[in-house]
Amino acid sequence: MKKKQLSELITKNTQDLVSKVAELEKVIVVERFNLNMGKAKNVHSIKNRKRDIAQIKTILKMKELTQNESNYK
């Protein structure tokens, strides 16, 4: 994921991010199936999708922590 896309994700709300994670997980299942069937040509796409999911989950955690921090003040 490029830095520009990452900065766009930071501005989105948590519901959009959760739905994006679910969408990417479905894509991984399809890509893994295609890879096992020999249809996929880009074998690194699963790795890239996993990285994208990790980045989105990091953003979600960051938002959760900042929200909890503001509640304690």
Biotite code that builds the C-alpha atoms (Angstrom):
import biotite.structure as struc

atoms = struc.array([
    struc.Atom([0.000, 0.000, 0.000], chain_id="A", res_id=1, res_name="MET", atom_name="CA", element="C"),
    struc.Atom([1.371, 3.361, -0.954], chain_id="A", res_id=2, res_name="LYS", atom_name="CA", element="C"),
    struc.Atom([1.812, 6.218, 1.497], chain_id="A", res_id=3, res_name="LYS", atom_name="CA", element="C"),
    struc.Atom([-0.932, 8.227, -0.182], chain_id="A", res_id=4, res_name="LYS", atom_name="CA", element="C"),
    struc.Atom([-3.401, 5.363, 0.202], chain_id="A", res_id=5, res_name="GLN", atom_name="CA", element="C"),
    struc.Atom([-2.296, 4.872, 3.797], chain_id="A", res_id=6, res_name="LEU", atom_name="CA", element="C"),
    struc.Atom([-2.920, 8.514, 4.626], chain_id="A", res_id=7, res_name="SER", atom_name="CA", element="C"),
    struc.Atom([-6.387, 8.237, 3.081], chain_id="A", res_id=8, res_name="GLU", atom_name="CA", element="C"),
    struc.Atom([-7.136, 5.244, 5.295], chain_id="A", res_id=9, res_name="LEU", atom_name="CA", element="C"),
    struc.Atom([-6.144, 7.180, 8.404], chain_id="A", res_id=10, res_name="ILE", atom_name="CA", element="C"),
    struc.Atom([-8.886, 9.707, 7.691], chain_id="A", res_id=11, res_name="THR", atom_name="CA", element="C"),
    struc.Atom([-11.609, 7.057, 7.307], chain_id="A", res_id=12, res_name="LYS", atom_name="CA", element="C"),
    struc.Atom([-13.853, 6.009, 10.169], chain_id="A", res_id=13, res_name="ASN", atom_name="CA", element="C"),
    struc.Atom([-13.550, 2.678, 11.946], chain_id="A", res_id=14, res_name="THR", atom_name="CA", element="C"),
    struc.Atom([-16.553, 1.066, 10.227], chain_id="A", res_id=15, res_name="GLN", atom_name="CA", element="C"),
    struc.Atom([-15.002, 1.629, 6.807], chain_id="A", res_id=16, res_name="ASP", atom_name="CA", element="C"),
    struc.Atom([-11.710, 0.202, 7.991], chain_id="A", res_id=17, res_name="LEU", atom_name="CA", element="C"),
    struc.Atom([-13.333, -2.899, 9.477], chain_id="A", res_id=18, res_name="VAL", atom_name="CA", element="C"),
    struc.Atom([-15.215, -3.521, 6.242], chain_id="A", res_id=19, res_name="SER", atom_name="CA", element="C"),
    struc.Atom([-11.979, -3.050, 4.266], chain_id="A", res_id=20, res_name="LYS", atom_name="CA", element="C"),
    struc.Atom([-10.262, -5.694, 6.425], chain_id="A", res_id=21, res_name="VAL", atom_name="CA", element="C"),
    struc.Atom([-13.130, -8.122, 5.853], chain_id="A", res_id=22, res_name="ALA", atom_name="CA", element="C"),
    struc.Atom([-12.989, -7.465, 2.116], chain_id="A", res_id=23, res_name="GLU", atom_name="CA", element="C"),
    struc.Atom([-9.247, -8.082, 1.976], chain_id="A", res_id=24, res_name="LEU", atom_name="CA", element="C"),
    struc.Atom([-9.595, -11.311, 3.955], chain_id="A", res_id=25, res_name="GLU", atom_name="CA", element="C"),
    struc.Atom([-12.116, -12.575, 1.398], chain_id="A", res_id=26, res_name="LYS", atom_name="CA", element="C"),
    struc.Atom([-9.729, -11.628, -1.398], chain_id="A", res_id=27, res_name="VAL", atom_name="CA", element="C"),
    struc.Atom([-6.955, -13.604, 0.300], chain_id="A", res_id=28, res_name="ILE", atom_name="CA", element="C"),
    struc.Atom([-9.152, -16.704, 0.409], chain_id="A", res_id=29, res_name="VAL", atom_name="CA", element="C"),
    struc.Atom([-9.896, -16.425, -3.311], chain_id="A", res_id=30, res_name="VAL", atom_name="CA", element="C"),
    struc.Atom([-6.257, -15.764, -4.186], chain_id="A", res_id=31, res_name="GLU", atom_name="CA", element="C"),
    struc.Atom([-5.074, -18.683, -2.086], chain_id="A", res_id=32, res_name="ARG", atom_name="CA", element="C"),
    struc.Atom([-7.588, -20.933, -3.841], chain_id="A", res_id=33, res_name="PHE", atom_name="CA", element="C"),
    struc.Atom([-6.435, -19.728, -7.263], chain_id="A", res_id=34, res_name="ASN", atom_name="CA", element="C"),
    struc.Atom([-2.812, -20.211, -6.256], chain_id="A", res_id=35, res_name="LEU", atom_name="CA", element="C"),
    struc.Atom([-3.456, -23.804, -5.225], chain_id="A", res_id=36, res_name="ASN", atom_name="CA", element="C"),
    struc.Atom([-5.323, -24.469, -8.454], chain_id="A", res_id=37, res_name="MET", atom_name="CA", element="C"),
    struc.Atom([-2.429, -23.059, -10.473], chain_id="A", res_id=38, res_name="GLY", atom_name="CA", element="C"),
    struc.Atom([-4.398, -20.129, -11.879], chain_id="A", res_id=39, res_name="LYS", atom_name="CA", element="C"),
    struc.Atom([-2.568, -17.319, -10.070], chain_id="A", res_id=40, res_name="ALA", atom_name="CA", element="C"),
    struc.Atom([0.488, -15.803, -11.678], chain_id="A", res_id=41, res_name="LYS", atom_name="CA", element="C"),
    struc.Atom([1.325, -13.268, -8.985], chain_id="A", res_id=42, res_name="ASN", atom_name="CA", element="C"),
    struc.Atom([2.376, -15.373, -6.009], chain_id="A", res_id=43, res_name="VAL", atom_name="CA", element="C"),
    struc.Atom([3.286, -12.343, -3.883], chain_id="A", res_id=44, res_name="HIS", atom_name="CA", element="C"),
    struc.Atom([-0.214, -10.877, -3.897], chain_id="A", res_id=45, res_name="SER", atom_name="CA", element="C"),
    struc.Atom([-1.245, -12.818, -0.785], chain_id="A", res_id=46, res_name="ILE", atom_name="CA", element="C"),
    struc.Atom([1.750, -11.445, 1.106], chain_id="A", res_id=47, res_name="LYS", atom_name="CA", element="C"),
    struc.Atom([0.891, -7.919, 0.000], chain_id="A", res_id=48, res_name="ASN", atom_name="CA", element="C"),
    struc.Atom([-2.744, -8.300, 1.076], chain_id="A", res_id=49, res_name="ARG", atom_name="CA", element="C"),
    struc.Atom([-1.655, -9.581, 4.491], chain_id="A", res_id=50, res_name="LYS", atom_name="CA", element="C"),
    struc.Atom([0.584, -6.553, 4.855], chain_id="A", res_id=51, res_name="ARG", atom_name="CA", element="C"),
    struc.Atom([-2.325, -4.264, 3.936], chain_id="A", res_id=52, res_name="ASP", atom_name="CA", element="C"),
    struc.Atom([-4.523, -5.938, 6.556], chain_id="A", res_id=53, res_name="ILE", atom_name="CA", element="C"),
    struc.Atom([-1.818, -5.489, 9.182], chain_id="A", res_id=54, res_name="ALA", atom_name="CA", element="C"),
    struc.Atom([-1.475, -1.808, 8.333], chain_id="A", res_id=55, res_name="GLN", atom_name="CA", element="C"),
    struc.Atom([-5.232, -1.258, 8.564], chain_id="A", res_id=56, res_name="ILE", atom_name="CA", element="C"),
    struc.Atom([-5.425, -3.104, 11.882], chain_id="A", res_id=57, res_name="LYS", atom_name="CA", element="C"),
    struc.Atom([-2.597, -0.920, 13.163], chain_id="A", res_id=58, res_name="THR", atom_name="CA", element="C"),
    struc.Atom([-4.570, 2.176, 12.191], chain_id="A", res_id=59, res_name="ILE", atom_name="CA", element="C"),
    struc.Atom([-7.635, 0.777, 13.970], chain_id="A", res_id=60, res_name="LEU", atom_name="CA", element="C"),
    struc.Atom([-5.618, 0.133, 17.129], chain_id="A", res_id=61, res_name="LYS", atom_name="CA", element="C"),
    struc.Atom([-4.121, 3.601, 16.935], chain_id="A", res_id=62, res_name="MET", atom_name="CA", element="C"),
    struc.Atom([-7.580, 5.153, 16.700], chain_id="A", res_id=63, res_name="LYS", atom_name="CA", element="C"),
    struc.Atom([-8.829, 3.027, 19.594], chain_id="A", res_id=64, res_name="GLU", atom_name="CA", element="C"),
    struc.Atom([-5.938, 4.074, 21.819], chain_id="A", res_id=65, res_name="LEU", atom_name="CA", element="C"),
    struc.Atom([-6.314, 7.763, 21.019], chain_id="A", res_id=66, res_name="THR", atom_name="CA", element="C"),
    struc.Atom([-10.033, 7.542, 21.742], chain_id="A", res_id=67, res_name="GLN", atom_name="CA", element="C"),
    struc.Atom([-9.412, 5.831, 25.078], chain_id="A", res_id=68, res_name="ASN", atom_name="CA", element="C"),
    struc.Atom([-6.727, 8.355, 25.936], chain_id="A", res_id=69, res_name="GLU", atom_name="CA", element="C"),
    struc.Atom([-9.083, 11.254, 25.272], chain_id="A", res_id=70, res_name="SER", atom_name="CA", element="C"),
    struc.Atom([-11.734, 9.633, 27.478], chain_id="A", res_id=71, res_name="ASN", atom_name="CA", element="C"),
    struc.Atom([-9.359, 9.590, 30.453], chain_id="A", res_id=72, res_name="TYR", atom_name="CA", element="C"),
    struc.Atom([-8.530, 13.293, 30.235], chain_id="A", res_id=73, res_name="LYS", atom_name="CA", element="C"),
])
